[in-house]
Amino acid sequence: MTELSPRARLVFIPLAFLAIFAVYAGSLDGGFVFDDHHFVENNPAIKSLRNTFRFFSEPSTLSDAPGLSWNGYRPLAVLSYAVDHALAGLNPGYSRAVNIFLHCCNALLVFYLGRLLGFAVIYAALMGALFALFPANVEAVAWISSRSTVLSTAFILCAIICFIRRVTLDKAEHLPLAALFTIAALFTRETAVVIPILALAYLAAHRLPVKKHLGAVGLYLALPVLLFTGLRCLLLGRLAQAPQPDLPVPAVISLPLLLFAKYLEVLLYPFSMLVTYSDTVNARLAAFWLYLPLAAAAFLLFSGLAALLRARGSGAAALGLAWVWIALLPVLNIVPLTFYMAERLTYLPLAGLAIGAAAAARGINTGRGRILLWAGCAALLTAFTLNIQRRLPVWHDDISLWRYDAEKNPGNSLTRLRLAEALRTAGHLPGAYAELKRALGLAADNRQRAIACNELGTLHAANNDLKTAKRFFLAAAALNPGSNLAFYNLAKAYALERDMAAARNYLVRSLELDRTYAPAMELAASLSERP
């Protein structure tokens, strides 16, 4: 079977979409989770499509949280949330369904990419199935805030497909389309900067004349990347999401290799899941002298295998391996991110792994190995599907998410803080208090201790125990005197006790630290009206 007939496509595509929706159906009754509250639920910008121009000109429209707003510039992702709101209001089930639909489209694009790379229908279908059912994709698909990941991947795949069609069919009209999809991908998520490198990898892996196509790659793919990067730096005021981590120089240098090795672990054994990887990565950084040689060996082995496959004429397999590490480049903290790693960031690299898997299957599918190959593939896809069913409940709500993470990372103070917030929001105040006490005991530094003290004080204040609340707020201010929040909370507590002089004193200190903090500005206006 070399090609699908039009009639077969009419059957195959809807059935494939229905199958993927069936696998992910368990996520549709979930709510807004974690950053969803900032990117979607409480984001005033997405409430009207009239803000479309602002999405492209004001990074602050990304989120209602200033710390998140100025860490990224993803206007098309924000626009997609605004379209969701225009069509269905604040409906997490609808937004999750959109993510699943985009995932279906990406699986279809991976299938089509396989056909363009010369794979028979059966191997291209295997590529699509591996991509569709890979367990680590749950974070990207079930979490609404990962919209930028699934949407940008769709645009990236379209851009690469258009470029390959330009090369193989020698039709220049595909280049403007490739440029258009590249621009769309960049405005959805900045990791699309790898598109021109992926295009060059395709040429190199298949021994095609790089010089002949270098001008097209530069003009239609690389130039949009350079222009977008300049615009992003202009709007955000910087290139990196975060400052360089406060680590010894050898650890900073080794971090990208350690992350590459850990991402390979997730890609090659996707059956265990973590929500946060900070504890795992910090443990490896603390013993980088032990892990660095292993990580370097994994990188050299991976790169060497890609070079060997290219030398032997296995262009598709070489491209698949090169695709993995190229797609990982933007997320290896070479340019610092606000976090070390996340499973959703394996979504684009997975397309490369699927290419490599299809190439391996094509090589094995001979003689007696044929039955074992397809039986193994069926067993693997079944195991993937079952693993997805175990993961979906974790992403159902905040309590489920952070309770799971607390089980996996029992020593993580920030996870306990997030679980406490989720419990408090749900009205489980005793549970929230217990988690905050655990967070305080597990805190790694004074900043984390101050956060826990602030939250404990807030719980006591809500229970009208202002004396204990002030004690926690004072402790928070002493632990982190550069944070305005503790001084604001003290001002509010003294205002409730009608000690206006003390309230004004602490409020002045809060506003000196952050003059843009809206609750403090509102309290100042309220106090100005009182004697």
N, C-alpha and C positions, 0 to 999 in steps of 0.2 A: 504494500500500500504506500504510494508515493505522495498522494495529495488527497485532500478532502474535497469531495464534490460540494457544490453549493447546497444541495439538499442535506448532505451530511452535516455541513456547518450549521444549518438551521436547527438541527437536532442536538449536535454536540455542544454548541456554545450555551444554550439555555440550560441543558442538563448539567454542564460543568458549574455554571453559576448557582443553580439550585443546590448542587451538592456542597459547594463551599458555604452557602448561606445556611444549609442544614448543620454543618459542622460548627459554625459560629453563632447559631441561633440562641444559644444559652447566654449570650452577652447582651441581648436586646432589651432585657428587662432591668438592666443595671442603671445606675444613676450617674451623676457627675462625680468624678473621682480626682482627688489631688489637684493638679494644676487646672483641671477643667473648671474649677470654681473661679479661677482668675482669667483664663483665656476665653471662657464661654459664659458661664452662668452669671458672673458679676461684672462682665465687661460691657460697659455702656456703649462702646463704639460700635459693637456688632448689632445693636438694636435697630439700626436704620441703614439701608443701602445708600442713603444720601452721603454717608461718611466714606464712600469708596475712595475718593481722592485723598482723604486723610490717611487711609490705610497705606498709601504709597509715599506720603510726605511726612507722616508723624509716626515714628516707631512706638510712641506711647500708646497707640491704639491696639498693640498686640495683647495687652493685658491690663487688668485694673491694679496690678501690683507693680510699683515702680521698679523694683529689683528685677522683675521678669521683663518688663517693657523695654528696658534699655539694654538687655542682653541679646536681643535678636531683632531682625528686620525681615518679616515674612508676610508681606502684604497680601499675596494671593491666598495664603492659608487663612488669614483673618477674613478675607472676602468670602471664602467658602463657609466660614461660620456665620457670616452675615446672611448669606443665601439660605443656610439652614434655618436661621431665625425667621427670615421672611416667609419661608414656606411652611414651617411647622412650629414656630415659637421656640421657647426653651424646652426642647424635647430631647432628652438624652438618648432615648431609644431610636429616634430618627437619625440623630447625628452618628450613632454607632452603626446604623444600617448603611449610611453613606460611606463610612470607613470600610465596611465589608464589601460594598459594591466596588469601591476603588480597588480593594484587594483582589476581587474577581477579575477586574480589568487588567491588573498587573500580572496575574497568573496567565491570562490570555496573551498579553504582550510578551511574556517570557516564552510561551509556546511559539509565538510567531517569530521571535528572535532565534529560537532553535531551528526553525525551518529555514530562515535566512542563512544560518551558519552551516546549512547542508545536512542537518539531521533528518532522518525519516520521521514520518508522523508519530510512530510509536515512541521514539526517543524524545522528540519535542514534547509529546504529551507527558512523558515521564518528568521532563524539566518543569512543565507547568504544575504537575501534581506535587512534586517536591516543594516547589515554591508555595503553593497554595496551602499545604498541610504541615509546613515546618513549624514545630511547636514554639520556637523562640519568637515567631511573628505575632504571638498573642498580644504582647504589649503594644506593638505597632497598630494592630487591627482593632482590638477591643477598647483601647484607651482613646477617647476623643481627642485629647491633646496631641496625639501622634498623627493627626491629620496631615501635618506638613511632611511627615515621613512617607506616608503612602501616596500622597498627591504628587510630591516631587519625584518619587520613583517612577510614577506613570509618565511624567514629562521627560525624565532622563531616558527611560527605555524608548520612548517615541523619538527622541533626538538621535539616539544611537541607531535605531532602526532606519531612520531617514538617511543618516550618513552611510550606513552599509548599503542601502539601496542606491545611493549616489555612486558608490564605488563599484558595485556589482552590475548595475544596469547602465552606468555612465549617463545618468540623466541629471543635468544640472539643477532642474527645478526642485529636487529634493533638498538642496542646500538651504534655501530660504526657510523651508519648513523645519529643518534641523535647527537653524538659528532661532526660530520662533519658539520651538519647544525648549531650547536651552534657556532662553530668557524667562519663559514661564517657570521652568524648574528652579532657576536662581531666585526668582521672586517668591518662590514657595518655601525653599529651604537652601541655606548657603552651602550645604554639602554638595550641591550640583556643580561646584567648581571643578569636579573631577571629569566632567564630560569630555573636554578635549584630550585629556590623558587616556581615557577609555578608547576614544577614537584612534589615537596613535597606537595603543596596545593592540587593537584589532588589526591594523595594518601590519605591525611588526610580527604579530603571532602568525599571520597567514602569509608572511613573506611578500607582501605587496609593496609597491614602490612608495615609500614614505615621502620622498621629495616631491613626487608628482602631486600628492594630495596635501602637502604641508601648507600651501597657501590657503586652500579651502578650510582646513582645520583652524588656521590662524584667524581668518576673516570671519567665518561663520560660527565658530565655537569658542575660540580663545578670546577674541575681542569682546564678545558679550560678557565673558567672565571678568575680564579686566575692568570694563566699564562698571559692571555691577559692584565689584569689590570696592572701587573708588567711591561709588554712590553710598554704599553701606558704611564705609569708614567716615564719610562726610556727615551722614545722618546720626550715626552712633558716637562719633568722635574717637573711635578706636577700631582696631582690627579684631582683637581677642575679646572673648566674652568675659574673661576674668583675668586678674593679675597672675603673674607667675606663681605657682604654688610655693609655699614657704618650706622648702625641702633642701637637703644638702645637694650640691651641684651634681655629684654622681647619680643621685636618685632622680633628679630632674632629667638628666641625659638618658637614663635607662628607662624612664616611664613609657615612652612610645613602644619600645620593644616588649616590655612587660604587658602592656595593654594588647598589643598585636597577638601575643601568645594566648592571652586570656580569651580574646575574641575567637581565636581558632578553636579553643576548647569548647566554647558555646556552639560554634558552627558544626564541629565534628561530633559533639555529644550534647544534643539539645534537650535532654530529658530532665535535667534539673533546672530550677528557675530561681533567680534572685530578683527582687525588686530594686534593691540598691546594692552596689558593688564596692562602696567605699571601704568597708572593713576588710574585704578580700584584697583589694588593691593596696591598702595601707600595710597589711601584713606582708605582702610581697615587697613593697618598698622598704620596709624595715629590715628585710633580709635580702635586699637586691643582689648582694654579692653571691647569694646562692641561686636565685631565680634568673639573674641576668644571663649566665652562660646557657641555661636551658632555653630561654626566650630567644637568644641570638641564634642558637642552633636550629630552633624551629623556623625562624625567619630565613636563614640560609638554606635550609632543606627545602622549604616551600619555594623560594626563589629559584634554587637550583633545579628543582623538578620542573618548574615552568620553562626554564631555559632548555632543559633536556628534551621536553616534549616538543618544543618548537624546532629544535635541531633534528628531531626524528620525523618532522612533518605533521605532527598532531596539532594543527593550528587551533582548533576549537578548544582542545584540552588546555593548551598553553594560555589561550585567552581567558578561559574560566579561572585559572589560578591567578593570573595577573589581575583580573577583574576584582577578585576578593581583596587583595592587598591595596589596590588603587582606591577602591571604594571605602576602605578603612582609613585612608590617609587623613581626611579632615577630622576624624573623631579619635585620633591617637594622642590628643593633647600636645601635639607639636606646637600648635597655636592654642593656648590654654582655654579650656571650657570651664563651665561652672560645676561640672561633675566629672568623675573619671570615666565611667562607661555605663552603658545601658543596653539591654537586650534589643530594644527597638532599632538600634543602630546597626544591627546585623541584617536589616531588611534589604538594603541595596546590595551589600556583598553577597547575600544569598543567591542572587541571580547568577553570579559567577560560579558559585558552588554547584548550582543546578547544571550549568554548562559542563563543568568538569565531570559531574556524575553521569550525564548523558553520554559523554565521550567514553567514559569508563565502561558503561553498560554496552555501548556499541562494540567495544573491543572484546568484551566477555561473551557476548551473545552468539556463540558458535557451539555446535555439537552438543555434548552432554551438559555443558554449562548453561544452556538456554533455560531449561526448566528451573534450575537452581536460582538463576538470575531473577526471573520474574516471580518466583515464589518468595524470594528474599525481598524484592521490591514491594510485593503485596503485604508481606508481614511488616515491613518498615513503615509503610504508609498507614497501616492499621494501628501500629504502635504510636505513630505521630498523632493520629486522630484521637486516640484515647488520652494521650498526654494533654492535648488541647482541652479536652473536657475537664480535666483536673485543674487546669490553669484558669479557665474562664471565671469560676466563682471568686477567685482572688481579686479580679478586677471589677467585681460587682458594685462595691461601695467602699468608702474610706476605711471603715472599721475592718472589713475583710482584708483589704490591702495591707494595712499597717500591722494587723495582728499576725498575718502571714510573715511579713518582713521581720517582726519582732521575734518570731520563732526561729527564723533563719539567721538573724543577726542579733542575738540576745544582748550583746554588749553595746549596741548602738543607741546613744542617747537621743539623737535626732529622730530616730524611728519611734522611740517611746513618746517624744513630744508630739509627733504627728498622730500617733494612736490616741493620746490623751485629748487632742483637739477634736478628733473624730468622735470620741466617746462623749465629750462635752456637748458637741453640736447635736448629738443624738439624745441628749438628756441623761446620759449615764454618768452622773457627777461623781459618785464614789469610785467608779472604775477610772475616770479621768484623773482624780486626785492620786490614786494609787500609781498610775503610770507616770505622773509628774514627779512623784517622790522617787520612783525608779530612775527616771531621766536625770534627776538631780544627782543621784548617787553614781550614775554612769558617766556623767559629763566629763568630756576630755579636756576642757579649758574653761576659763572664766566666762567667756562669751556664752557657752552652752549653759553654764550654771545660772547666768543672769536671765536667760530665756526661761529656764525652768522656774526660777524665783518669781519672775513677772507673771507667769501663768498661774502659779500657786496663789499669788496675791490676788489675781483676778477672780479665782474661784472663791476665795474667802470674802472678797468684796461683794460678790454676787449673793453670798450668804449673809450679808450685813455684818460680817465680822471685820470691821474696818481696822481695828487695832492690830490683828494678825496680818491683815492685808498690807498695812503700811510697813510692818516689819520685813515682809518679803520684798516689797518694792524698794525699801532702803538697802537691803542686801543686794538686790539687782543693780541699783545705782552704784554701789561700792565695787561690785564685781566688774561692771562695764560702764565706766563713767562717760564714755563717748557715745552711748546710746540715749536717744531722746525719750524712749518709751517708758523707762522707769520713772523719769521725772514727770512725764505726763500723767502716769498712773497715780503718782503721789499727789499731784495737783488735783486730780479728780477726787481722790479719797478725802483730802482736806476740804475740798469744796462741799462734799457730801456732809462733812462734819461742821460746815458753816464757818470754818477757820479760813476766811478769805485772804488774809495776809500771807499765810503759809501757802495757800493754793496759788496765789499770784507769783510768789517767789519761785516755786517749783516750775510753774508754767513758763516763766521767763527763761529758766535754764533749759527747759525742753525746746523752746522755740529758738534759742541760741544755737542749739545743735542741729535743728531741722526746721527752717522757717516755712517749709512747704507741707508739713504734716497737717492734713485737713482736720482731724479731730482736735488737735491742739488749737488750731485757729478758731474752730467753732467754740471751744471752751473759753478761749480768750474773749471772744465777742460776748459770750454769756456773762463772764465775770465783770466785764466793763459796764454792764447794766445794773450790777449789784453794788450796794454801798460798801 
